[in-house]
Amino acid sequence: MRSYSNTKVINRNKKIGQYTSIGAFAILGLGFYITIKLPEQITFSFGALLLGFFLSQLGMYFTNRWGRTPRPDQLIEQGLKGLGREYTIYHYLAPAAHLLVGPAGVWAILPYQQAGTIRYEKNRWKLRGGGAIQNYMRFFGGEGIGRPDLDAASEIETMQRFFQRKLPEGQPAPEIQAALLFVHPKVELQANDSPLPAMKPKEFKEFIKNLAREETIPALSLETIRSVLPAPQQDV
């Protein structure tokens, strides 16, 4: 499997997470100092605490996606290792953050890093457990499971528009499909009724292989699709 990543985006967002987290810590410390030492300055104290909390959430968002080791893109590749050279995966180079192109089709991959038990029931995704740290982050709105169905629909729509705009006239846009990959090693997934493929990365590799045995995209069409995707050295 060929793999291309926008390292500029990855490094930039990693730094944003680091600097934002440091700034949040400093501002929260200032807020606590004002609260204790200058209680009459309650407005400044409250403002500092509010700003520090906002920055801490922002830093958490960027750190979770680009500052962790391994990152989501690395976990996806670990699970897909062994796919043939006819597959290409693009990280942060297309409108979909993670895009797999190959004989089994064009797939927008949406990784989720939550631990615990994830269920799909009654048309809703639910997350339970995961440990004290994740419970803390979930309480403050940083790590909820959200609406994967809406996330997937958005990525599919943006990719469809991208191909309609970029492909040569007369070349039909490929069907875009989406898969939800739960990459945390301690996740328990109960999503048999999910309207979208929902699985762990290694399971997705077998899913893709089986799909390619049933129906494949011609090699010429694949090359046309790849030709309009941004090259790794380009800024996106």
Beta strands, then each sheet from edge to edge (+ up, - down):
strand 1: 2-5
strand 2: 88-91
strand 3: 98-102
strand 4: 105-112
strand 5: 116-121
strand 6: 124-128
strand 7: 176-182
strand 8: 187-190
strand 9: 198-199
sheet 1: 1+ 2+ 3- 4+ 7+ 9+
sheet 2: 6+ 5- 8-
end
